[in-house]
């Protein structure tokens, strides 16, 4: 892999050329002087400023699963424009309902059959007269609207993100 490509993929790394002789980073590679064979970490990436860092064990507790929307209805009682979705998360997590504020980018009829990513191990949350049983995931745009987080290829309902 070219040094520029490698550095672009890992912006906290800088290519380090081998020196004349056998430096510690080149002891198992027969490389001419000046050949790029490793990278030196000059700063370790950290969490986003102001954001809490979690452990891998914390992440493993979150049940992020793929599911298919099987029903979508208007939610006129919601304070902000929203839909009520019914999502099939497969045999283990089952069918769950969720309130979603995605009316800016999605019409009800186009949602049926759409696969989504959802958190299925949050406790139920009452939203007005509706009991939301999962969190359907999405990305906030600059205008505050939400775009659904979806698999780019079909996966089985209940497939776990990991």
C-alpha positions as CSV (number, residue, x, y, z in Angstrom):
1,X,0.0,0.0,0.0
2,X,1.4,3.4,-0.9
3,X,2.5,5.7,1.9
4,X,0.1,8.5,0.9
5,X,-2.8,6.1,0.8
6,X,-1.9,4.6,4.2
7,X,-1.4,8.1,5.7
8,X,-4.8,9.2,4.3
9,X,-6.5,6.1,5.9
10,X,-4.8,6.7,9.2
11,X,-4.3,10.5,9.6
12,X,-2.6,10.1,13.0
13,X,0.2,8.1,11.3
14,X,3.2,9.4,9.4
15,X,5.2,7.1,7.1
16,X,8.7,6.4,8.5
17,X,11.5,5.4,6.1
18,X,14.1,2.8,7.0
19,X,17.4,4.2,7.9
20,X,20.8,2.8,6.8
21,X,21.5,-0.3,8.8
22,X,18.8,-2.3,10.6
23,X,16.5,-0.1,12.8
24,X,14.2,-1.8,15.2
25,X,11.2,-1.4,12.9
26,X,12.9,-3.0,9.9
27,X,14.6,-6.0,11.5
28,X,12.4,-8.6,9.8
29,X,12.2,-7.0,6.4
30,X,14.9,-6.9,3.8
31,X,14.3,-3.3,2.7
32,X,16.7,-0.8,1.1
33,X,17.5,2.4,2.9
34,X,14.7,4.9,2.4
35,X,11.9,2.3,1.8
36,X,8.7,2.9,3.7
37,X,8.0,-0.2,5.7
38,X,6.1,1.0,8.7
39,X,4.4,4.0,10.2
40,X,5.0,5.9,13.4
41,X,2.0,6.9,15.6
42,X,2.5,10.5,16.4
43,X,-0.9,11.1,18.1
44,X,-3.4,8.6,19.3
45,X,-7.0,9.4,18.3
46,X,-9.3,10.0,21.1
47,X,-13.1,10.5,21.4
48,X,-14.8,13.5,19.9
49,X,-14.3,16.5,22.1
50,X,-16.9,16.8,24.8
51,X,-18.1,13.2,24.2
52,X,-17.9,10.4,26.8
53,X,-15.6,7.5,25.9
54,X,-17.0,4.1,26.4
55,X,-15.3,0.7,26.7
56,X,-15.6,-2.2,24.2
57,X,-17.7,-4.0,27.0
58,X,-20.1,-1.0,27.0
59,X,-20.5,-1.2,23.2
60,X,-21.2,-5.0,23.4
61,X,-24.1,-4.3,25.7
62,X,-26.0,-2.4,23.0
63,X,-28.1,-4.7,20.9
64,X,-28.0,-3.0,17.5
65,X,-30.0,-5.2,15.1
66,X,-31.2,-5.1,11.5
67,X,-34.9,-5.2,11.0
68,X,-37.5,-4.7,8.3
69,X,-40.3,-2.1,8.5
70,X,-43.6,-4.1,8.2
71,X,-46.0,-1.2,9.0
72,X,-45.8,2.6,9.0
73,X,-48.5,5.0,10.2
74,X,-48.9,8.7,10.9
75,X,-48.4,9.8,14.5
76,X,-50.6,13.0,14.7
77,X,-50.4,13.1,18.5
78,X,-46.6,13.6,18.4
79,X,-45.3,17.1,19.3
80,X,-43.0,17.1,16.3
81,X,-44.0,15.4,13.0
82,X,-43.4,11.7,13.3
83,X,-44.4,8.2,12.2
84,X,-45.1,5.1,14.1
85,X,-43.2,2.1,12.7
86,X,-43.6,-1.6,13.3
87,X,-40.3,-3.3,12.7
88,X,-39.5,-7.1,12.4
89,X,-36.2,-7.7,14.1
90,X,-36.2,-11.5,13.6
91,X,-37.1,-14.4,15.8
92,X,-34.9,-13.4,18.8
93,X,-35.9,-9.8,19.2
94,X,-39.3,-10.1,17.6
95,X,-41.6,-7.4,16.2
96,X,-41.3,-4.0,17.9
97,X,-42.8,-0.5,17.5
98,X,-41.0,2.8,17.4
99,X,-41.8,6.5,17.0
100,X,-39.5,8.2,14.4
101,X,-39.1,11.8,13.3
102,X,-38.2,11.1,9.7
103,X,-41.1,12.8,7.9
104,X,-38.8,15.3,6.1
105,X,-37.1,12.6,4.0
106,X,-39.5,9.7,3.9
107,X,-43.1,9.0,2.8
108,X,-45.1,6.3,4.7
109,X,-45.6,4.2,1.6
110,X,-41.8,4.0,0.8
111,X,-40.9,2.8,4.3
112,X,-42.6,-0.6,4.1
113,X,-40.0,-3.3,3.3
114,X,-37.1,-0.9,4.1
115,X,-34.4,-2.4,6.3
116,X,-33.2,-0.3,9.3
117,X,-30.8,-0.5,12.2
118,X,-32.3,-0.4,15.7
119,X,-31.4,-0.7,19.3
120,X,-33.7,-3.4,20.7
121,X,-32.6,-3.6,24.4
122,X,-33.6,-0.1,25.6
123,X,-36.6,-0.2,28.0
124,X,-39.9,0.8,26.5
125,X,-40.5,4.6,26.4
126,X,-43.9,6.3,26.4
127,X,-44.2,9.0,23.8
128,X,-47.6,10.5,24.4
129,X,-50.2,7.7,23.9
130,X,-47.6,5.5,22.1
131,X,-45.2,3.0,23.7
132,X,-41.9,2.9,21.8
133,X,-40.2,-0.5,22.1
134,X,-36.9,0.2,20.3
135,X,-34.8,3.0,18.9
136,X,-34.7,3.1,15.1
137,X,-31.3,4.7,14.3
138,X,-30.6,7.6,12.0
139,X,-28.2,10.4,11.3
140,X,-29.0,14.1,12.0
141,X,-28.4,16.5,9.2
142,X,-27.4,20.1,9.7
143,X,-31.1,21.2,9.4
144,X,-32.1,18.8,12.2
145,X,-33.8,16.3,9.9
146,X,-33.0,12.6,10.2
147,X,-31.8,10.1,7.6
148,X,-32.2,6.5,8.5
149,X,-29.2,4.3,9.2
150,X,-29.7,1.3,6.9
151,X,-27.6,-1.7,5.7
152,X,-26.3,-1.1,2.2
153,X,-27.1,-4.8,1.3
154,X,-29.9,-7.1,2.5
155,X,-29.2,-8.9,5.8
156,X,-31.4,-11.3,7.8
157,X,-33.7,-9.6,10.3
158,X,-32.1,-9.7,13.7
159,X,-28.5,-9.5,12.3
160,X,-26.4,-7.9,14.9
161,X,-24.1,-4.9,14.2
162,X,-20.7,-5.6,15.6
